[in-house]
Amino acid sequence: MINHKTEIGDLVYIPSQVLLTNHKTFIKTDKPINVVYLGKKSVEAHVFYNGSSWWVNRDKIYNVKE
């Protein structure tokens, strides 16, 4: 899970079989992916993936270790 030090523009990791939504449609990751972190709400994180912005459960994303 991401931590409080995660900043906008950081690279984060999403494992396979995680749902992403843009509040009109859903997609499920078929393999692990790295995405750009754009911010958060109470239980969701805003990320940039495949040319679009998406929302994902904050418990399902992880910081990329340096």
mmCIF file of the N, C-alpha and C atoms, coordinates in Angstrom:
data_MODEL
# 
_entry.id   MODEL 
# 
loop_
_atom_site.group_PDB 
_atom_site.id 
_atom_site.type_symbol 
_atom_site.label_atom_id 
_atom_site.label_alt_id 
_atom_site.label_comp_id 
_atom_site.label_asym_id 
_atom_site.label_entity_id 
_atom_site.label_seq_id 
_atom_site.pdbx_PDB_ins_code 
_atom_site.Cartn_x 
_atom_site.Cartn_y 
_atom_site.Cartn_z 
_atom_site.occupancy 
_atom_site.B_iso_or_equiv 
_atom_site.pdbx_formal_charge 
_atom_site.auth_seq_id 
_atom_site.auth_comp_id 
_atom_site.auth_asym_id 
_atom_site.auth_atom_id 
_atom_site.pdbx_PDB_model_num 
ATOM 1   N N  . MET A 1 1  ? 0.848   -1.168 0.000   1.00 0.00 ? 1  MET A N  1 
ATOM 2   C CA . MET A 1 1  ? 0.000   0.000  0.000   1.00 0.00 ? 1  MET A CA 1 
ATOM 3   C C  . MET A 1 1  ? 0.894   1.232  0.000   1.00 0.00 ? 1  MET A C  1 
ATOM 4   N N  . ILE A 1 2  ? 0.431   2.308  -0.646  1.00 0.00 ? 2  ILE A N  1 
ATOM 5   C CA . ILE A 1 2  ? 1.232   3.528  -0.688  1.00 0.00 ? 2  ILE A CA 1 
ATOM 6   C C  . ILE A 1 2  ? 1.321   4.141  0.707   1.00 0.00 ? 2  ILE A C  1 
ATOM 7   N N  . ASN A 1 3  ? 2.352   4.945  0.920   1.00 0.00 ? 3  ASN A N  1 
ATOM 8   C CA . ASN A 1 3  ? 2.503   5.578  2.222   1.00 0.00 ? 3  ASN A CA 1 
ATOM 9   C C  . ASN A 1 3  ? 2.264   7.081  2.126   1.00 0.00 ? 3  ASN A C  1 
ATOM 10  N N  . HIS A 1 4  ? 2.357   7.755  3.255   1.00 0.00 ? 4  HIS A N  1 
ATOM 11  C CA . HIS A 1 4  ? 2.073   9.195  3.304   1.00 0.00 ? 4  HIS A CA 1 
ATOM 12  C C  . HIS A 1 4  ? 3.124   10.034 2.579   1.00 0.00 ? 4  HIS A C  1 
ATOM 13  N N  . LYS A 1 5  ? 4.265   9.446  2.238   1.00 0.00 ? 5  LYS A N  1 
ATOM 14  C CA . LYS A 1 5  ? 5.321   10.166 1.534   1.00 0.00 ? 5  LYS A CA 1 
ATOM 15  C C  . LYS A 1 5  ? 5.136   10.148 0.014   1.00 0.00 ? 5  LYS A C  1 
ATOM 16  N N  . THR A 1 6  ? 4.157   9.417  -0.480  1.00 0.00 ? 6  THR A N  1 
ATOM 17  C CA . THR A 1 6  ? 3.916   9.341  -1.918  1.00 0.00 ? 6  THR A CA 1 
ATOM 18  C C  . THR A 1 6  ? 3.448   10.702 -2.419  1.00 0.00 ? 6  THR A C  1 
ATOM 19  N N  . GLU A 1 7  ? 4.116   11.202 -3.454  1.00 0.00 ? 7  GLU A N  1 
ATOM 20  C CA . GLU A 1 7  ? 3.808   12.524 -3.990  1.00 0.00 ? 7  GLU A CA 1 
ATOM 21  C C  . GLU A 1 7  ? 3.281   12.418 -5.418  1.00 0.00 ? 7  GLU A C  1 
ATOM 22  N N  . ILE A 1 8  ? 2.561   13.449 -5.834  1.00 0.00 ? 8  ILE A N  1 
ATOM 23  C CA . ILE A 1 8  ? 2.068   13.518 -7.198  1.00 0.00 ? 8  ILE A CA 1 
ATOM 24  C C  . ILE A 1 8  ? 3.253   13.427 -8.153  1.00 0.00 ? 8  ILE A C  1 
ATOM 25  N N  . GLY A 1 9  ? 3.142   12.582 -9.159  1.00 0.00 ? 9  GLY A N  1 
ATOM 26  C CA . GLY A 1 9  ? 4.207   12.374 -10.132 1.00 0.00 ? 9  GLY A CA 1 
ATOM 27  C C  . GLY A 1 9  ? 5.072   11.163 -9.838  1.00 0.00 ? 9  GLY A C  1 
ATOM 28  N N  . ASP A 1 10 ? 4.935   10.569 -8.639  1.00 0.00 ? 10 ASP A N  1 
ATOM 29  C CA . ASP A 1 10 ? 5.706   9.373  -8.299  1.00 0.00 ? 10 ASP A CA 1 
ATOM 30  C C  . ASP A 1 10 ? 5.210   8.173  -9.109  1.00 0.00 ? 10 ASP A C  1 
ATOM 31  N N  . LEU A 1 11 ? 6.118   7.262  -9.365  1.00 0.00 ? 11 LEU A N  1 
ATOM 32  C CA . LEU A 1 11 ? 5.775   6.008  -10.023 1.00 0.00 ? 11 LEU A CA 1 
ATOM 33  C C  . LEU A 1 11 ? 5.288   5.034  -8.956  1.00 0.00 ? 11 LEU A C  1 
ATOM 34  N N  . VAL A 1 12 ? 4.146   4.397  -9.190  1.00 0.00 ? 12 VAL A N  1 
ATOM 35  C CA . VAL A 1 12 ? 3.610   3.394  -8.267  1.00 0.00 ? 12 VAL A CA 1 
ATOM 36  C C  . VAL A 1 12 ? 3.328   2.103  -9.026  1.00 0.00 ? 12 VAL A C  1 
ATOM 37  N N  . TYR A 1 13 ? 3.253   1.019  -8.282  1.00 0.00 ? 13 TYR A N  1 
ATOM 38  C CA . TYR A 1 13 ? 3.101   -0.328 -8.823  1.00 0.00 ? 13 TYR A CA 1 
ATOM 39  C C  . TYR A 1 13 ? 1.698   -0.839 -8.527  1.00 0.00 ? 13 TYR A C  1 
ATOM 40  N N  . ILE A 1 14 ? 1.050   -1.428 -9.531  1.00 0.00 ? 14 ILE A N  1 
ATOM 41  C CA . ILE A 1 14 ? -0.255  -2.069 -9.361  1.00 0.00 ? 14 ILE A CA 1 
ATOM 42  C C  . ILE A 1 14 ? -0.115  -3.526 -9.806  1.00 0.00 ? 14 ILE A C  1 
ATOM 43  N N  . PRO A 1 15 ? -0.413  -4.487 -8.923  1.00 0.00 ? 15 PRO A N  1 
ATOM 44  C CA . PRO A 1 15 ? -0.324  -5.901 -9.299  1.00 0.00 ? 15 PRO A CA 1 
ATOM 45  C C  . PRO A 1 15 ? -1.385  -6.292 -10.330 1.00 0.00 ? 15 PRO A C  1 
ATOM 46  N N  . SER A 1 16 ? -1.312  -7.506 -10.818 1.00 0.00 ? 16 SER A N  1 
ATOM 47  C CA . SER A 1 16 ? -2.317  -8.013 -11.746 1.00 0.00 ? 16 SER A CA 1 
ATOM 48  C C  . SER A 1 16 ? -3.637  -8.250 -11.017 1.00 0.00 ? 16 SER A C  1 
ATOM 49  N N  . GLN A 1 17 ? -4.714  -8.301 -11.783 1.00 0.00 ? 17 GLN A N  1 
ATOM 50  C CA . GLN A 1 17 ? -6.065  -8.587 -11.301 1.00 0.00 ? 17 GLN A CA 1 
ATOM 51  C C  . GLN A 1 17 ? -6.629  -7.510 -10.370 1.00 0.00 ? 17 GLN A C  1 
ATOM 52  N N  . VAL A 1 18 ? -6.240  -6.249 -10.607 1.00 0.00 ? 18 VAL A N  1 
ATOM 53  C CA . VAL A 1 18 ? -6.752  -5.113 -9.831  1.00 0.00 ? 18 VAL A CA 1 
ATOM 54  C C  . VAL A 1 18 ? -7.669  -4.289 -10.735 1.00 0.00 ? 18 VAL A C  1 
ATOM 55  N N  . LEU A 1 19 ? -8.815  -3.866 -10.186 1.00 0.00 ? 19 LEU A N  1 
ATOM 56  C CA . LEU A 1 19 ? -9.766  -3.072 -10.952 1.00 0.00 ? 19 LEU A CA 1 
ATOM 57  C C  . LEU A 1 19 ? -9.397  -1.596 -10.934 1.00 0.00 ? 19 LEU A C  1 
ATOM 58  N N  . LEU A 1 20 ? -9.454  -0.969 -12.110 1.00 0.00 ? 20 LEU A N  1 
ATOM 59  C CA . LEU A 1 20 ? -9.302  0.468  -12.276 1.00 0.00 ? 20 LEU A CA 1 
ATOM 60  C C  . LEU A 1 20 ? -10.602 0.979  -12.868 1.00 0.00 ? 20 LEU A C  1 
ATOM 61  N N  . THR A 1 21 ? -10.998 2.200  -12.486 1.00 0.00 ? 21 THR A N  1 
ATOM 62  C CA . THR A 1 21 ? -12.225 2.773  -13.017 1.00 0.00 ? 21 THR A CA 1 
ATOM 63  C C  . THR A 1 21 ? -12.016 4.243  -13.362 1.00 0.00 ? 21 THR A C  1 
ATOM 64  N N  . ASN A 1 22 ? -12.757 4.703  -14.354 1.00 0.00 ? 22 ASN A N  1 
ATOM 65  C CA . ASN A 1 22 ? -12.807 6.137  -14.628 1.00 0.00 ? 22 ASN A CA 1 
ATOM 66  C C  . ASN A 1 22 ? -14.222 6.635  -14.323 1.00 0.00 ? 22 ASN A C  1 
ATOM 67  N N  . HIS A 1 23 ? -14.969 5.874  -13.563 1.00 0.00 ? 23 HIS A N  1 
ATOM 68  C CA . HIS A 1 23 ? -16.344 6.115  -13.130 1.00 0.00 ? 23 HIS A CA 1 
ATOM 69  C C  . HIS A 1 23 ? -17.355 5.995  -14.272 1.00 0.00 ? 23 HIS A C  1 
ATOM 70  N N  . LYS A 1 24 ? -16.900 5.550  -15.432 1.00 0.00 ? 24 LYS A N  1 
ATOM 71  C CA . LYS A 1 24 ? -17.802 5.203  -16.537 1.00 0.00 ? 24 LYS A CA 1 
ATOM 72  C C  . LYS A 1 24 ? -17.586 3.764  -16.962 1.00 0.00 ? 24 LYS A C  1 
ATOM 73  N N  . THR A 1 25 ? -16.362 3.305  -16.820 1.00 0.00 ? 25 THR A N  1 
ATOM 74  C CA . THR A 1 25 ? -16.009 1.945  -17.212 1.00 0.00 ? 25 THR A CA 1 
ATOM 75  C C  . THR A 1 25 ? -14.963 1.398  -16.245 1.00 0.00 ? 25 THR A C  1 
ATOM 76  N N  . PHE A 1 26 ? -14.827 0.090  -16.253 1.00 0.00 ? 26 PHE A N  1 
ATOM 77  C CA . PHE A 1 26 ? -13.844 -0.592 -15.417 1.00 0.00 ? 26 PHE A CA 1 
ATOM 78  C C  . PHE A 1 26 ? -12.906 -1.396 -16.305 1.00 0.00 ? 26 PHE A C  1 
ATOM 79  N N  . ILE A 1 27 ? -11.651 -1.510 -15.864 1.00 0.00 ? 27 ILE A N  1 
ATOM 80  C CA . ILE A 1 27 ? -10.721 -2.445 -16.490 1.00 0.00 ? 27 ILE A CA 1 
ATOM 81  C C  . ILE A 1 27 ? -10.019 -3.198 -15.371 1.00 0.00 ? 27 ILE A C  1 
ATOM 82  N N  . LYS A 1 28 ? -9.573  -4.400 -15.674 1.00 0.00 ? 28 LYS A N  1 
ATOM 83  C CA . LYS A 1 28 ? -8.818  -5.201 -14.714 1.00 0.00 ? 28 LYS A CA 1 
ATOM 84  C C  . LYS A 1 28 ? -7.430  -5.422 -15.302 1.00 0.00 ? 28 LYS A C  1 
ATOM 85  N N  . THR A 1 29 ? -6.406  -5.177 -14.502 1.00 0.00 ? 29 THR A N  1 
ATOM 86  C CA . THR A 1 29 ? -5.047  -5.365 -14.983 1.00 0.00 ? 29 THR A CA 1 
ATOM 87  C C  . THR A 1 29 ? -4.792  -6.853 -15.215 1.00 0.00 ? 29 THR A C  1 
ATOM 88  N N  . ASP A 1 30 ? -4.259  -7.184 -16.374 1.00 0.00 ? 30 ASP A N  1 
ATOM 89  C CA . ASP A 1 30 ? -3.966  -8.590 -16.669 1.00 0.00 ? 30 ASP A CA 1 
ATOM 90  C C  . ASP A 1 30 ? -2.526  -8.950 -16.319 1.00 0.00 ? 30 ASP A C  1 
ATOM 91  N N  . LYS A 1 31 ? -1.706  -7.942 -16.033 1.00 0.00 ? 31 LYS A N  1 
ATOM 92  C CA . LYS A 1 31 ? -0.333  -8.148 -15.592 1.00 0.00 ? 31 LYS A CA 1 
ATOM 93  C C  . LYS A 1 31 ? 0.049   -6.973 -14.691 1.00 0.00 ? 31 LYS A C  1 
ATOM 94  N N  . PRO A 1 32 ? 1.085   -7.102 -13.885 1.00 0.00 ? 32 PRO A N  1 
ATOM 95  C CA . PRO A 1 32 ? 1.514   -5.979 -13.045 1.00 0.00 ? 32 PRO A CA 1 
ATOM 96  C C  . PRO A 1 32 ? 1.909   -4.781 -13.911 1.00 0.00 ? 32 PRO A C  1 
ATOM 97  N N  . ILE A 1 33 ? 1.603   -3.577 -13.422 1.00 0.00 ? 33 ILE A N  1 
ATOM 98  C CA . ILE A 1 33 ? 1.900   -2.363 -14.184 1.00 0.00 ? 33 ILE A CA 1 
ATOM 99  C C  . ILE A 1 33 ? 2.491   -1.296 -13.270 1.00 0.00 ? 33 ILE A C  1 
ATOM 100 N N  . ASN A 1 34 ? 3.244   -0.385 -13.859 1.00 0.00 ? 34 ASN A N  1 
ATOM 101 C CA . ASN A 1 34 ? 3.700   0.824  -13.180 1.00 0.00 ? 34 ASN A CA 1 
ATOM 102 C C  . ASN A 1 34 ? 2.915   1.983  -13.768 1.00 0.00 ? 34 ASN A C  1 
ATOM 103 N N  . VAL A 1 35 ? 2.418   2.861  -12.898 1.00 0.00 ? 35 VAL A N  1 
ATOM 104 C CA . VAL A 1 35 ? 1.623   4.005  -13.317 1.00 0.00 ? 35 VAL A CA 1 
ATOM 105 C C  . VAL A 1 35 ? 2.105   5.243  -12.574 1.00 0.00 ? 35 VAL A C  1 
ATOM 106 N N  . VAL A 1 36 ? 1.681   6.411  -13.032 1.00 0.00 ? 36 VAL A N  1 
ATOM 107 C CA . VAL A 1 36 ? 2.033   7.672  -12.381 1.00 0.00 ? 36 VAL A CA 1 
ATOM 108 C C  . VAL A 1 36 ? 0.919   8.044  -11.401 1.00 0.00 ? 36 VAL A C  1 
ATOM 109 N N  . TYR A 1 37 ? 1.315   8.370  -10.191 1.00 0.00 ? 37 TYR A N  1 
ATOM 110 C CA . TYR A 1 37 ? 0.387   8.751  -9.130  1.00 0.00 ? 37 TYR A CA 1 
ATOM 111 C C  . TYR A 1 37 ? -0.035  10.208 -9.316  1.00 0.00 ? 37 TYR A C  1 
ATOM 112 N N  . LEU A 1 38 ? -1.357  10.466 -9.326  1.00 0.00 ? 38 LEU A N  1 
ATOM 113 C CA . LEU A 1 38 ? -1.878  11.815 -9.549  1.00 0.00 ? 38 LEU A CA 1 
ATOM 114 C C  . LEU A 1 38 ? -2.570  12.415 -8.335  1.00 0.00 ? 38 LEU A C  1 
ATOM 115 N N  . GLY A 1 39 ? -2.767  11.656 -7.282  1.00 0.00 ? 39 GLY A N  1 
ATOM 116 C CA . GLY A 1 39 ? -3.429  12.174 -6.091  1.00 0.00 ? 39 GLY A CA 1 
ATOM 117 C C  . GLY A 1 39 ? -4.303  11.113 -5.454  1.00 0.00 ? 39 GLY A C  1 
ATOM 118 N N  . LYS A 1 40 ? -5.110  11.546 -4.464  1.00 0.00 ? 40 LYS A N  1 
ATOM 119 C CA . LYS A 1 40 ? -5.929  10.561 -3.752  1.00 0.00 ? 40 LYS A CA 1 
ATOM 120 C C  . LYS A 1 40 ? -7.214  11.182 -3.231  1.00 0.00 ? 40 LYS A C  1 
ATOM 121 N N  . LYS A 1 41 ? -8.164  10.306 -2.963  1.00 0.00 ? 41 LYS A N  1 
ATOM 122 C CA . LYS A 1 41 ? -9.382  10.605 -2.215  1.00 0.00 ? 41 LYS A CA 1 
ATOM 123 C C  . LYS A 1 41 ? -9.295  9.767  -0.953  1.00 0.00 ? 41 LYS A C  1 
ATOM 124 N N  . SER A 1 42 ? -10.388 9.629  -0.244  1.00 0.00 ? 42 SER A N  1 
ATOM 125 C CA . SER A 1 42 ? -10.358 8.888  1.014   1.00 0.00 ? 42 SER A CA 1 
ATOM 126 C C  . SER A 1 42 ? -9.937  7.424  0.837   1.00 0.00 ? 42 SER A C  1 
ATOM 127 N N  . VAL A 1 43 ? -10.493 6.725  -0.148  1.00 0.00 ? 43 VAL A N  1 
ATOM 128 C CA . VAL A 1 43 ? -10.146 5.309  -0.331  1.00 0.00 ? 43 VAL A CA 1 
ATOM 129 C C  . VAL A 1 43 ? -9.601  4.994  -1.718  1.00 0.00 ? 43 VAL A C  1 
ATOM 130 N N  . GLU A 1 44 ? -9.544  6.005  -2.582  1.00 0.00 ? 44 GLU A N  1 
ATOM 131 C CA . GLU A 1 44 ? -9.080  5.787  -3.948  1.00 0.00 ? 44 GLU A CA 1 
ATOM 132 C C  . GLU A 1 44 ? -7.851  6.642  -4.254  1.00 0.00 ? 44 GLU A C  1 
ATOM 133 N N  . ALA A 1 45 ? -7.032  6.122  -5.163  1.00 0.00 ? 45 ALA A N  1 
ATOM 134 C CA . ALA A 1 45 ? -5.896  6.884  -5.674  1.00 0.00 ? 45 ALA A CA 1 
ATOM 135 C C  . ALA A 1 45 ? -6.149  7.183  -7.141  1.00 0.00 ? 45 ALA A C  1 
ATOM 136 N N  . HIS A 1 46 ? -5.753  8.352  -7.567  1.00 0.00 ? 46 HIS A N  1 
ATOM 137 C CA . HIS A 1 46 ? -5.890  8.782  -8.953  1.00 0.00 ? 46 HIS A CA 1 
ATOM 138 C C  . HIS A 1 46 ? -4.566  8.491  -9.639  1.00 0.00 ? 46 HIS A C  1 
ATOM 139 N N  . VAL A 1 47 ? -4.589  7.745  -10.752 1.00 0.00 ? 47 VAL A N  1 
ATOM 140 C CA . VAL A 1 47 ? -3.366  7.356  -11.452 1.00 0.00 ? 47 VAL A CA 1 
ATOM 141 C C  . VAL A 1 47 ? -3.508  7.604  -12.950 1.00 0.00 ? 47 VAL A C  1 
ATOM 142 N N  . PHE A 1 48 ? -2.371  7.706  -13.620 1.00 0.00 ? 48 PHE A N  1 
ATOM 143 C CA . PHE A 1 48 ? -2.337  7.857  -15.070 1.00 0.00 ? 48 PHE A CA 1 
ATOM 144 C C  . PHE A 1 48 ? -1.839  6.549  -15.663 1.00 0.00 ? 48 PHE A C  1 
ATOM 145 N N  . TYR A 1 49 ? -2.670  5.926  -16.510 1.00 0.00 ? 49 TYR A N  1 
ATOM 146 C CA . TYR A 1 49 ? -2.340  4.634  -17.104 1.00 0.00 ? 49 TYR A CA 1 
ATOM 147 C C  . TYR A 1 49 ? -2.833  4.590  -18.543 1.00 0.00 ? 49 TYR A C  1 
ATOM 148 N N  . ASN A 1 50 ? -1.974  4.189  -19.451 1.00 0.00 ? 50 ASN A N  1 
ATOM 149 C CA . ASN A 1 50 ? -2.345  3.965  -20.847 1.00 0.00 ? 50 ASN A CA 1 
ATOM 150 C C  . ASN A 1 50 ? -3.028  5.187  -21.485 1.00 0.00 ? 50 ASN A C  1 
ATOM 151 N N  . GLY A 1 51 ? -2.507  6.376  -21.179 1.00 0.00 ? 51 GLY A N  1 
ATOM 152 C CA . GLY A 1 51 ? -3.010  7.592  -21.800 1.00 0.00 ? 51 GLY A CA 1 
ATOM 153 C C  . GLY A 1 51 ? -4.246  8.197  -21.174 1.00 0.00 ? 51 GLY A C  1 
ATOM 154 N N  . SER A 1 52 ? -4.723  7.642  -20.057 1.00 0.00 ? 52 SER A N  1 
ATOM 155 C CA . SER A 1 52 ? -5.940  8.143  -19.402 1.00 0.00 ? 52 SER A CA 1 
ATOM 156 C C  . SER A 1 52 ? -5.766  8.161  -17.895 1.00 0.00 ? 52 SER A C  1 
ATOM 157 N N  . SER A 1 53 ? -6.622  8.919  -17.228 1.00 0.00 ? 53 SER A N  1 
ATOM 158 C CA . SER A 1 53 ? -6.599  8.909  -15.768 1.00 0.00 ? 53 SER A CA 1 
ATOM 159 C C  . SER A 1 53 ? -7.636  7.916  -15.242 1.00 0.00 ? 53 SER A C  1 
ATOM 160 N N  . TRP A 1 54 ? -7.266  7.235  -14.159 1.00 0.00 ? 54 TRP A N  1 
ATOM 161 C CA . TRP A 1 54 ? -8.093  6.185  -13.576 1.00 0.00 ? 54 TRP A CA 1 
ATOM 162 C C  . TRP A 1 54 ? -8.070  6.306  -12.056 1.00 0.00 ? 54 TRP A C  1 
ATOM 163 N N  . TRP A 1 55 ? -9.048  5.676  -11.421 1.00 0.00 ? 55 TRP A N  1 
ATOM 164 C CA . TRP A 1 55 ? -9.101  5.572  -9.963  1.00 0.00 ? 55 TRP A CA 1 
ATOM 165 C C  . TRP A 1 55 ? -8.923  4.110  -9.576  1.00 0.00 ? 55 TRP A C  1 
ATOM 166 N N  . VAL A 1 56 ? -8.193  3.885  -8.491  1.00 0.00 ? 56 VAL A N  1 
ATOM 167 C CA . VAL A 1 56 ? -7.936  2.537  -8.002  1.00 0.00 ? 56 VAL A CA 1 
ATOM 168 C C  . VAL A 1 56 ? -7.940  2.565  -6.474  1.00 0.00 ? 56 VAL A C  1 
ATOM 169 N N  . ASN A 1 57 ? -8.348  1.469  -5.855  1.00 0.00 ? 57 ASN A N  1 
ATOM 170 C CA . ASN A 1 57 ? -8.346  1.366  -4.403  1.00 0.00 ? 57 ASN A CA 1 
ATOM 171 C C  . ASN A 1 57 ? -6.926  1.583  -3.885  1.00 0.00 ? 57 ASN A C  1 
ATOM 172 N N  . ARG A 1 58 ? -6.754  2.484  -2.920  1.00 0.00 ? 58 ARG A N  1 
ATOM 173 C CA . ARG A 1 58 ? -5.413  2.805  -2.393  1.00 0.00 ? 58 ARG A CA 1 
ATOM 174 C C  . ARG A 1 58 ? -4.728  1.600  -1.757  1.00 0.00 ? 58 ARG A C  1 
ATOM 175 N N  . ASP A 1 59 ? -5.485  0.632  -1.285  1.00 0.00 ? 59 ASP A N  1 
ATOM 176 C CA . ASP A 1 59 ? -4.895  -0.570 -0.681  1.00 0.00 ? 59 ASP A CA 1 
ATOM 177 C C  . ASP A 1 59 ? -4.286  -1.500 -1.720  1.00 0.00 ? 59 ASP A C  1 
ATOM 178 N N  . LYS A 1 60 ? -4.530  -1.256 -2.997  1.00 0.00 ? 60 LYS A N  1 
ATOM 179 C CA . LYS A 1 60 ? -4.065  -2.144 -4.062  1.00 0.00 ? 60 LYS A CA 1 
ATOM 180 C C  . LYS A 1 60 ? -2.844  -1.613 -4.801  1.00 0.00 ? 60 LYS A C  1 
ATOM 181 N N  . ILE A 1 61 ? -2.323  -0.439 -4.405  1.00 0.00 ? 61 ILE A N  1 
ATOM 182 C CA . ILE A 1 61 ? -1.141  0.092  -5.094  1.00 0.00 ? 61 ILE A CA 1 
ATOM 183 C C  . ILE A 1 61 ? 0.015   0.228  -4.107  1.00 0.00 ? 61 ILE A C  1 
ATOM 184 N N  . TYR A 1 62 ? 1.232   0.179  -4.661  1.00 0.00 ? 62 TYR A N  1 
ATOM 185 C CA . TYR A 1 62 ? 2.427   0.153  -3.837  1.00 0.00 ? 62 TYR A CA 1 
ATOM 186 C C  . TYR A 1 62 ? 3.467   1.120  -4.393  1.00 0.00 ? 62 TYR A C  1 
ATOM 187 N N  . ASN A 1 63 ? 4.269   1.680  -3.485  1.00 0.00 ? 63 ASN A N  1 
ATOM 188 C CA . ASN A 1 63 ? 5.385   2.518  -3.914  1.00 0.00 ? 63 ASN A CA 1 
ATOM 189 C C  . ASN A 1 63 ? 6.413   1.678  -4.633  1.00 0.00 ? 63 ASN A C  1 
ATOM 190 N N  . VAL A 1 64 ? 7.041   2.255  -5.654  1.00 0.00 ? 64 VAL A N  1 
ATOM 191 C CA . VAL A 1 64 ? 8.144   1.599  -6.354  1.00 0.00 ? 64 VAL A CA 1 
ATOM 192 C C  . VAL A 1 64 ? 9.395   1.900  -5.546  1.00 0.00 ? 64 VAL A C  1 
ATOM 193 N N  . LYS A 1 65 ? 10.110  0.862  -5.137  1.00 0.00 ? 65 LYS A N  1 
ATOM 194 C CA . LYS A 1 65 ? 11.324  1.070  -4.344  1.00 0.00 ? 65 LYS A CA 1 
ATOM 195 C C  . LYS A 1 65 ? 12.432  1.601  -5.213  1.00 0.00 ? 65 LYS A C  1 
ATOM 196 N N  . GLU A 1 66 ? 13.184  2.514  -4.667  1.00 0.00 ? 66 GLU A N  1 
ATOM 197 C CA . GLU A 1 66 ? 14.298  3.123  -5.406  1.00 0.00 ? 66 GLU A CA 1 
ATOM 198 C C  . GLU A 1 66 ? 15.540  2.271  -5.307  1.00 0.00 ? 66 GLU A C  1 
# 
